[in-house]
Amino acid sequence: MLDAQSLKGWLLLVSVSVCVGALILLSERYLVPAVERRTEKLGRMRAANTLIPAVLMMFGFLGFYVISDNNAIAKLLPPEMQARVQSINFQQHSVRGTAHCV
């Protein structure tokens, strides 16, 4: 009915699916309630709706500052990475091809 290689592939697919399903079930049962208990106080804070986006924006500005070529952190990079960072043009709409590492 099934040759050996096909059977091996199906058994691998089924076993990995069962393992991933078990991991998801365990995380939903134990990990999610633990995270919710720890973040419950943050959710009750009145400023939580503005605090979380503000912190994320601060991280974004910090990341922008780190990759800009006017700071000491960029000068700590190896010369190849410095050249990559300095070649990023923020005036254009897409920086897709210049920001990846070699």
VEXGUKOL-180687 format. One record per residue: residue in three letters; x, y, z of N, C-alpha, C in turn. Coordinates in nm, 2 decimals. Example, Ala and Ser with C-alpha at 12.3 -4.5 7.8 and 13.67 -1.06 7.14 Angstrom:
VEXGUKOL-180687
ALA | 1.32 | -0.57 | 0.78 | 1.23 | -0.45 | 0.78 | 1.32 | -0.33 | 0.78
SER | 1.28 | -0.22 | 0.71 | 1.37 | -0.11 | 0.71 | 1.29 | 0.00 | 0.79
This chain:
VEXGUKOL-180687
MET | 0.08 | -0.12 | 0.00 | 0.00 | 0.00 | 0.00 | 0.09 | 0.13 | 0.00
LEU | 0.17 | 0.14 | 0.10 | 0.27 | 0.26 | 0.11 | 0.41 | 0.20 | 0.10
ASP | 0.49 | 0.27 | 0.03 | 0.63 | 0.22 | 0.03 | 0.70 | 0.27 | 0.16
ALA | 0.82 | 0.23 | 0.18 | 0.89 | 0.26 | 0.31 | 0.91 | 0.40 | 0.33
GLN | 0.96 | 0.47 | 0.23 | 0.99 | 0.61 | 0.24 | 0.86 | 0.70 | 0.26
SER | 0.75 | 0.66 | 0.20 | 0.63 | 0.73 | 0.22 | 0.58 | 0.71 | 0.36
LEU | 0.58 | 0.59 | 0.40 | 0.54 | 0.55 | 0.54 | 0.62 | 0.63 | 0.64
LYS | 0.75 | 0.63 | 0.62 | 0.84 | 0.71 | 0.71 | 0.80 | 0.85 | 0.72
GLY | 0.77 | 0.91 | 0.60 | 0.73 | 1.05 | 0.60 | 0.60 | 1.08 | 0.67
TRP | 0.50 | 0.99 | 0.65 | 0.38 | 1.01 | 0.72 | 0.39 | 0.99 | 0.87
LEU | 0.47 | 0.89 | 0.91 | 0.49 | 0.87 | 1.05 | 0.56 | 0.99 | 1.12
LEU | 0.66 | 1.05 | 1.05 | 0.72 | 1.16 | 1.09 | 0.63 | 1.28 | 1.11
LEU | 0.55 | 1.30 | 1.01 | 0.45 | 1.41 | 1.01 | 0.35 | 1.40 | 1.12
VAL | 0.30 | 1.28 | 1.14 | 0.20 | 1.25 | 1.25 | 0.27 | 1.27 | 1.39
SER | 0.39 | 1.22 | 1.40 | 0.45 | 1.22 | 1.53 | 0.49 | 1.37 | 1.57
VAL | 0.54 | 1.44 | 1.47 | 0.57 | 1.58 | 1.50 | 0.44 | 1.66 | 1.53
SER | 0.33 | 1.63 | 1.46 | 0.20 | 1.70 | 1.48 | 0.15 | 1.67 | 1.62
VAL | 0.16 | 1.55 | 1.67 | 0.12 | 1.51 | 1.80 | 0.21 | 1.59 | 1.91
CYS | 0.34 | 1.59 | 1.88 | 0.43 | 1.66 | 1.98 | 0.39 | 1.81 | 1.98
VAL | 0.37 | 1.87 | 1.87 | 0.34 | 2.02 | 1.87 | 0.21 | 2.04 | 1.93
GLY | 0.11 | 1.95 | 1.91 | -0.02 | 1.97 | 1.97 | -0.01 | 1.95 | 2.12
ALA | 0.07 | 1.86 | 2.17 | 0.09 | 1.85 | 2.31 | 0.16 | 1.97 | 2.37
LEU | 0.26 | 2.03 | 2.30 | 0.32 | 2.15 | 2.35 | 0.22 | 2.27 | 2.36
ILE | 0.14 | 2.28 | 2.26 | 0.04 | 2.38 | 2.26 | -0.06 | 2.37 | 2.37
LEU | -0.11 | 2.24 | 2.39 | -0.20 | 2.21 | 2.50 | -0.14 | 2.25 | 2.63
LEU | -0.01 | 2.20 | 2.66 | 0.05 | 2.23 | 2.78 | 0.07 | 2.38 | 2.80
SER | 0.11 | 2.45 | 2.70 | 0.13 | 2.60 | 2.72 | 0.00 | 2.67 | 2.74
GLU | -0.11 | 2.63 | 2.68 | -0.24 | 2.69 | 2.71 | -0.28 | 2.66 | 2.85
ARG | -0.25 | 2.54 | 2.90 | -0.30 | 2.50 | 3.03 | -0.22 | 2.56 | 3.14
TYR | -0.08 | 2.57 | 3.12 | 0.00 | 2.61 | 3.23 | 0.07 | 2.74 | 3.21
LEU | 0.12 | 2.77 | 3.09 | 0.20 | 2.89 | 3.07 | 0.11 | 3.02 | 3.06
VAL | 0.00 | 3.01 | 2.98 | -0.08 | 3.13 | 2.96 | -0.14 | 3.17 | 3.10
PRO | -0.20 | 3.09 | 3.18 | -0.25 | 3.14 | 3.31 | -0.14 | 3.20 | 3.40
ALA | -0.02 | 3.15 | 3.39 | 0.09 | 3.21 | 3.47 | 0.13 | 3.34 | 3.42
VAL | 0.13 | 3.36 | 3.29 | 0.17 | 3.49 | 3.23 | 0.05 | 3.59 | 3.26
GLU | -0.07 | 3.55 | 3.26 | -0.18 | 3.63 | 3.29 | -0.18 | 3.68 | 3.43
ARG | -0.15 | 3.59 | 3.52 | -0.14 | 3.63 | 3.66 | -0.03 | 3.73 | 3.68
ARG | 0.08 | 3.72 | 3.62 | 0.19 | 3.81 | 3.64 | 0.16 | 3.95 | 3.57
THR | 0.08 | 3.95 | 3.46 | 0.06 | 4.08 | 3.40 | -0.08 | 4.13 | 3.43
GLU | -0.15 | 4.07 | 3.53 | -0.28 | 4.12 | 3.57 | -0.27 | 4.26 | 3.63
LYS | -0.17 | 4.29 | 3.71 | -0.16 | 4.42 | 3.77 | -0.13 | 4.53 | 3.66
LEU | -0.06 | 4.49 | 3.56 | -0.03 | 4.59 | 3.45 | -0.16 | 4.62 | 3.38
GLY | -0.25 | 4.52 | 3.36 | -0.37 | 4.54 | 3.29 | -0.47 | 4.63 | 3.37
ARG | -0.46 | 4.62 | 3.50 | -0.55 | 4.70 | 3.58 | -0.51 | 4.85 | 3.59
MET | -0.38 | 4.87 | 3.56 | -0.33 | 5.01 | 3.57 | -0.41 | 5.10 | 3.47
ARG | -0.44 | 5.22 | 3.51 | -0.51 | 5.31 | 3.43 | -0.44 | 5.35 | 3.31
ALA | -0.31 | 5.37 | 3.32 | -0.23 | 5.41 | 3.21 | -0.17 | 5.30 | 3.12
ALA | -0.22 | 5.18 | 3.14 | -0.17 | 5.06 | 3.06 | -0.19 | 5.08 | 2.91
ASN | -0.31 | 5.14 | 2.88 | -0.34 | 5.15 | 2.74 | -0.24 | 5.25 | 2.67
THR | -0.18 | 5.34 | 2.74 | -0.08 | 5.43 | 2.68 | 0.06 | 5.39 | 2.71
LEU | 0.08 | 5.33 | 2.83 | 0.21 | 5.29 | 2.87 | 0.28 | 5.19 | 2.78
ILE | 0.21 | 5.09 | 2.74 | 0.27 | 4.98 | 2.66 | 0.30 | 5.04 | 2.52
PRO | 0.22 | 5.11 | 2.45 | 0.26 | 5.17 | 2.32 | 0.37 | 5.27 | 2.33
ALA | 0.37 | 5.34 | 2.44 | 0.48 | 5.44 | 2.46 | 0.62 | 5.37 | 2.48
VAL | 0.62 | 5.26 | 2.56 | 0.74 | 5.18 | 2.57 | 0.79 | 5.12 | 2.44
LEU | 0.69 | 5.07 | 2.36 | 0.73 | 5.02 | 2.23 | 0.78 | 5.13 | 2.14
MET | 0.73 | 5.24 | 2.15 | 0.78 | 5.35 | 2.06 | 0.92 | 5.39 | 2.11
MET | 0.94 | 5.39 | 2.24 | 1.08 | 5.42 | 2.29 | 1.18 | 5.32 | 2.24
PHE | 1.14 | 5.19 | 2.24 | 1.23 | 5.09 | 2.19 | 1.26 | 5.12 | 2.04
GLY | 1.15 | 5.16 | 1.97 | 1.17 | 5.19 | 1.82 | 1.27 | 5.30 | 1.80
PHE | 1.25 | 5.41 | 1.88 | 1.34 | 5.52 | 1.87 | 1.48 | 5.49 | 1.91
LEU | 1.49 | 5.40 | 2.01 | 1.63 | 5.36 | 2.05 | 1.69 | 5.28 | 1.94
GLY | 1.62 | 5.19 | 1.88 | 1.67 | 5.11 | 1.77 | 1.71 | 5.20 | 1.65
PHE | 1.63 | 5.30 | 1.62 | 1.67 | 5.40 | 1.52 | 1.80 | 5.47 | 1.55
TYR | 1.81 | 5.51 | 1.68 | 1.93 | 5.58 | 1.72 | 2.05 | 5.49 | 1.71
VAL | 2.03 | 5.36 | 1.74 | 2.15 | 5.27 | 1.74 | 2.20 | 5.25 | 1.60
ILE | 2.11 | 5.24 | 1.50 | 2.15 | 5.22 | 1.36 | 2.19 | 5.34 | 1.29
SER | 2.16 | 5.46 | 1.35 | 2.21 | 5.58 | 1.28 | 2.36 | 5.59 | 1.30
ASP | 2.42 | 5.66 | 1.20 | 2.57 | 5.66 | 1.20 | 2.63 | 5.77 | 1.29
ASN | 2.55 | 5.84 | 1.37 | 2.60 | 5.96 | 1.44 | 2.63 | 5.92 | 1.59
ASN | 2.64 | 5.80 | 1.62 | 2.66 | 5.76 | 1.76 | 2.78 | 5.67 | 1.78
ALA | 2.81 | 5.66 | 1.91 | 2.93 | 5.58 | 1.95 | 2.90 | 5.43 | 1.93
ILE | 2.78 | 5.39 | 1.94 | 2.74 | 5.24 | 1.93 | 2.77 | 5.19 | 1.79
ALA | 2.74 | 5.27 | 1.69 | 2.76 | 5.23 | 1.55 | 2.91 | 5.22 | 1.52
LYS | 2.99 | 5.30 | 1.59 | 3.13 | 5.30 | 1.57 | 3.20 | 5.18 | 1.64
LEU | 3.13 | 5.11 | 1.72 | 3.18 | 4.99 | 1.79 | 3.17 | 4.87 | 1.70
LEU | 3.09 | 4.88 | 1.59 | 3.06 | 4.77 | 1.50 | 3.19 | 4.74 | 1.41
PRO | 3.20 | 4.62 | 1.36 | 3.31 | 4.59 | 1.27 | 3.30 | 4.68 | 1.14
PRO | 3.40 | 4.70 | 1.07 | 3.40 | 4.79 | 0.96 | 3.30 | 4.75 | 0.85
GLU | 3.28 | 4.62 | 0.83 | 3.18 | 4.58 | 0.73 | 3.04 | 4.62 | 0.77
MET | 3.01 | 4.60 | 0.90 | 2.87 | 4.64 | 0.95 | 2.86 | 4.79 | 0.95
GLN | 2.97 | 4.86 | 0.99 | 2.96 | 5.01 | 0.98 | 2.92 | 5.06 | 0.84
ALA | 2.99 | 4.99 | 0.74 | 2.96 | 5.03 | 0.60 | 2.81 | 5.00 | 0.57
ARG | 2.76 | 4.89 | 0.61 | 2.62 | 4.86 | 0.59 | 2.53 | 4.96 | 0.65
VAL | 2.55 | 4.99 | 0.78 | 2.47 | 5.08 | 0.85 | 2.47 | 5.22 | 0.79
GLN | 2.59 | 5.27 | 0.75 | 2.61 | 5.40 | 0.68 | 2.54 | 5.40 | 0.55
SER | 2.53 | 5.29 | 0.48 | 2.47 | 5.29 | 0.35 | 2.32 | 5.29 | 0.35
ILE | 2.26 | 5.28 | 0.46 | 2.11 | 5.28 | 0.47 | 2.07 | 5.43 | 0.44
ASN | 1.98 | 5.44 | 0.35 | 1.92 | 5.57 | 0.31 | 1.78 | 5.58 | 0.37
PHE | 1.76 | 5.67 | 0.47 | 1.63 | 5.68 | 0.53 | 1.54 | 5.77 | 0.45
GLN | 1.59 | 5.84 | 0.34 | 1.51 | 5.92 | 0.26 | 1.43 | 5.85 | 0.16
GLN | 1.47 | 5.72 | 0.13 | 1.39 | 5.64 | 0.03 | 1.29 | 5.56 | 0.11
HIS | 1.19 | 5.51 | 0.03 | 1.08 | 5.44 | 0.09 | 1.11 | 5.30 | 0.14
SER | 1.21 | 5.24 | 0.07 | 1.24 | 5.10 | 0.11 | 1.39 | 5.09 | 0.14
VAL | 1.42 | 5.03 | 0.25 | 1.56 | 5.00 | 0.29 | 1.58 | 4.85 | 0.30
ARG | 1.49 | 4.77 | 0.23 | 1.49 | 4.63 | 0.24 | 1.62 | 4.56 | 0.21
GLY | 1.69 | 4.61 | 0.10 | 1.81 | 4.54 | 0.06 | 1.94 | 4.58 | 0.13
THR | 1.93 | 4.68 | 0.21 | 2.06 | 4.73 | 0.27 | 2.07 | 4.70 | 0.42
ALA | 1.97 | 4.65 | 0.49 | 1.98 | 4.63 | 0.63 | 2.01 | 4.49 | 0.67
HIS | 2.03 | 4.40 | 0.58 | 2.06 | 4.26 | 0.62 | 2.20 | 4.24 | 0.64
CYS | 2.24 | 4.14 | 0.73 | 2.38 | 4.11 | 0.76 | 2.44 | 4.02 | 0.65
VAL | 2.56 | 4.02 | 0.64 | 2.63 | 3.93 | 0.54 | 2.68 | 3.81 | 0.61
